């Protein structure tokens, strides 16, 4: 998640057993004026973005004819938070909306270039992770975030790629807007009522989710996991992808993960 920010020059903290993190006390855009001099990194230059492009190319060469190859970029609100600091960005929405607009424009341009490189390397679908967007209300989402997400989704489609949208957290209040983006699939996290999400998004967009990755998938039993997934299936309808609401915890028992995969394999394919 810190890939693009790292290549922009942000300081990233690496710990042995946790994902990389950004220290908000020394955010790259601690001074908003620094945005005007910030250059968009090239995915072709040495760095973490190129690492991902090369990984996509290797994966595509190995299994691209048999498996869907997915790339990934950070969404507008998430990447803006990485560069500016999430708490500062949330106040910027009120204190300096013009800066927010300029920052989101920078992010969208950067992420479109990153997506293009991954598609050229063999990615067929690009995941867009925009977790921070769940922290804003529907008014701010529509005023600032939705249009930036729409530019990113439309741009990826224009390149020939599919789009998967992942916004962690409670997205109930912005689900309708998410549904209007035109994504090819949308992840729904476990705090959201799945039937309500389906009603808000509409009947056509495939939804993924949304069992609780901790209480159900990690801490539950195979029968409980199957029961929870059956509930998701009933709520989402036929255009549904089996999955947890968010990341699968690293200490999830293997038999529980196999139970989720086995449920998917038993579903009819048409």
Secondary structure, 3 states (H helix, E strand, C coil): CCHHHHHHCCCEEEECCEEEEECHHHCCCCCHHHHHHCCCCCCCCCCHHHHHHHHHHHHHHHHCCCCCCEEEEECHHHHHHHHHCHHHHHHHHHHCHHHHHHHHHHHHHHHHHHHHHHHHHCCCEEEEECHHHHHCCHHHHHHHHHHHHHHHHHHHHHCCCEEEEECCCCCHHHHHHHHCCCCCEEECCCCCCHHHHHHHHCCCCEEECCECHHHHHHCCCHHHHHHHHHHHHHHHCCCEECCECCCCCCCCCHHHHHHHHHHHHHCCCC
